[in-house]
Each structure stands twice: as C-alpha cells, then as structure tokens.
Amino acid sequence: MLKYTLAFLRYKGKVLMINRQKAPWQGAWNGVGGKLEPGESPKACAIREVWEETGIKLASPIFRGIVTWNLDTEPAKGMYVFIANVSPDELSDLPRATREGILAMKEVSWILAENNFGTVPTVRLFMRRVFDVEGCDPADYHCTFNGDVIEKYEIRPLPESVTI
C-alpha cells in the first residue's frame, strides 16, 4: 500500500491548489493531500485530508490512479490520486493561508503550461489524463528522478494490487 493521497478539487476551468509551506516541494503548487493513517483507506484519507486542509467536506472523490516515483536507485514510493467537483460556495474565502500553505484556485491552462515551474514537477505530466474521466482509465503515472530532476516518465497500467 502507498503512503499518501492527493486530491484535486475542480470548479469550472479551475483547480484548488496549495502552495506548500513545507518540504518536499516547499513553495510549489500542488493538490491537497497527506499521509494515510493506520487502517485508513486511501479514499477515507483523501476525504479527511481535504477536510483538515481546506474545510471542504467531500462526499465521493473519484479515484484516478496512482503517481509513483523513485529517486535514483531507491524503491518506488507513491500516492493515490483523486478528483472531485466543488461548488462556488465552498471556495468563497479563497485565496487564504493555512498551516499547510496558501490555498488558491488556479486555471487548468496555467497548471498545464509547459514552461510553468511553479507546480510540483509531476503535476504537469499527469493532470490532463487524471481529469479526463471519460477518456482515460486510472493508471500508474511513474517518474524516475535523479535528485529533483525527472529523468524518465511513463504511464503504466494500474497494478491489480491497487485497492482504494
């Protein structure tokens, strides 16, 4: 089982992102998420983490795959990725600072821009497919890093062992 979850909350052409206050990727924009607690399912973790970090209560986030990575020769690590639609009422107090970082809505086109170095680097690689619920099945979006640089990126079938 992977140790982390990540959720992207959407409204129209925008996504709720957090500018991380802590490592890893301090200062970069990312989805909202965190570490699974013992005995917690990935879906329950995504719901809890979104509530803790944003105050938004998710009813049924949609599982969209996993993002895995390995640094140099280390074993792979990863996170479960979810998306959810939110209403404008849930976003009325944005942008705002939290203990985890700054929450703000970002245009999808900004997130996906090829020369955007403001997001966690893996986000641009998988975001378009993650949001394409009708056209793309959940997958394993795998990156191999050399330090903080992505050396290789591949989209692999979701392992049968992945349960949410």
C-alpha positions in Angstrom: 0.0 0.0 0.0 1.2 3.5 -0.8 1.6 6.1 2.0 0.0 9.2 0.6 -3.1 10.6 -1.1 -3.6 13.7 -3.3 -6.8 15.4 -4.3 -7.6 17.9 -7.0 -10.8 19.9 -6.4 -12.3 21.5 -9.5 -14.8 24.1 -10.3 -15.3 25.1 -14.0 -11.8 25.5 -15.5 -10.0 25.9 -12.2 -8.4 23.7 -9.6 -7.9 24.2 -5.9 -4.2 24.1 -5.3 -2.0 24.6 -2.2 1.4 26.4 -2.3 3.3 24.1 0.1 4.8 25.6 3.2 6.9 22.5 4.0 9.2 20.1 2.2 9.0 18.2 0.0 8.5 20.7 -2.8 8.2 23.7 -0.4 7.0 26.8 -2.3 5.4 24.7 -5.2 1.7 24.4 -6.0 0.2 21.0 -5.6 -3.1 19.3 -4.9 -4.3 18.8 -1.3 -3.4 15.6 0.5 -1.3 13.8 3.0 -0.3 10.6 4.8 -2.6 7.6 5.3 -3.2 6.8 9.0 -3.0 3.1 10.1 -6.1 1.2 8.9 -7.3 4.1 6.8 -8.4 3.5 3.2 -7.0 5.8 0.5 -10.4 7.3 -0.2 -11.1 7.9 3.5 -7.6 9.6 3.8 -8.4 11.9 0.8 -11.7 12.9 2.4 -10.0 13.5 5.8 -7.0 15.4 4.4 -9.2 17.7 2.2 -11.4 18.4 5.3 -8.4 19.2 7.5 -6.6 21.3 5.0 -9.5 23.2 3.3 -12.6 22.8 5.4 -14.4 21.2 2.4 -16.3 18.0 3.0 -16.0 15.6 0.1 -18.8 13.1 -0.4 -17.3 10.9 -3.1 -14.0 11.7 -4.6 -13.2 9.9 -7.8 -10.1 7.6 -7.9 -8.0 8.5 -10.9 -4.8 6.4 -10.4 -1.5 6.5 -8.6 1.6 8.6 -9.0 4.7 6.6 -8.2 8.3 7.7 -8.2 11.7 6.6 -7.3 14.8 8.6 -6.6 17.9 7.3 -8.3 18.0 3.6 -7.2 15.6 3.7 -4.3 12.4 1.6 -4.2 9.3 3.2 -5.6 7.1 5.4 -3.4 3.8 6.9 -4.3 0.3 8.3 -3.7 -3.3 7.7 -4.7 -4.9 10.5 -6.8 -8.5 11.6 -6.6 -10.5 14.4 -8.1 -13.8 16.0 -7.0 -16.1 18.7 -8.2 -16.8 21.5 -5.7 -19.3 24.3 -5.6 -18.5 28.1 -5.6 -19.9 28.3 -2.1 -17.0 26.1 -0.9 -14.5 28.4 -2.5 -15.7 31.8 -1.3 -12.9 32.6 1.1 -10.0 32.0 -1.3 -7.2 32.7 -1.5 -6.3 32.1 2.1 -3.4 31.0 4.2 -3.5 27.8 6.3 -0.9 26.0 8.4 -0.1 23.8 5.3 0.3 26.7 2.9 -1.7 29.1 0.7 -4.9 27.8 -0.9 -6.0 29.3 -4.2 -7.8 28.4 -7.4 -5.6 28.1 -10.4 -6.6 27.9 -14.1 -6.0 24.4 -15.6 -4.3 26.1 -18.5 -1.8 27.7 -16.1 -1.2 24.3 -14.3 -0.5 22.5 -17.6 1.6 25.2 -19.2 4.9 23.7 -20.5 7.1 26.4 -19.1 5.3 26.6 -15.7 7.9 25.8 -13.0 5.6 26.9 -10.1 3.9 23.5 -9.7 5.3 20.2 -8.3 7.0 18.9 -11.5 5.0 15.7 -11.8 1.6 17.6 -11.8 2.0 18.8 -15.4 2.8 15.3 -16.6 -0.4 13.5 -15.3 -3.0 16.2 -14.7 -4.6 16.2 -18.2 -5.2 12.4 -18.1 -6.4 12.5 -14.5 -9.1 15.0 -15.4 -10.2 13.0 -18.5 -12.6 10.7 -16.6 -14.4 9.7 -19.8 -11.4 9.0 -22.0 -8.7 7.7 -19.6 -8.8 4.9 -17.1 -6.9 5.2 -13.8 -3.3 4.5 -14.4 0.1 4.4 -12.7 1.9 7.7 -13.6 5.5 6.8 -12.9 8.5 9.1 -12.7 12.2 8.3 -12.1 14.1 11.1 -10.5 17.8 12.0 -10.4 17.8 14.3 -7.4 14.9 16.8 -8.1 15.1 16.3 -11.9 12.7 13.9 -13.7 14.8 11.6 -15.9 12.0 9.3 -17.1 8.2 9.5 -17.2 5.8 6.7 -18.2 2.2 5.8 -18.0 1.7 2.2 -16.9 -1.4 0.1 -16.4 -2.7 0.2 -12.8 -1.3 -2.8 -10.9 -4.0 -5.3 -9.9 -2.9 -5.0 -6.3 -4.1 -1.4 -6.0 -7.2 -1.1 -3.9 -8.9 2.0 -2.7 
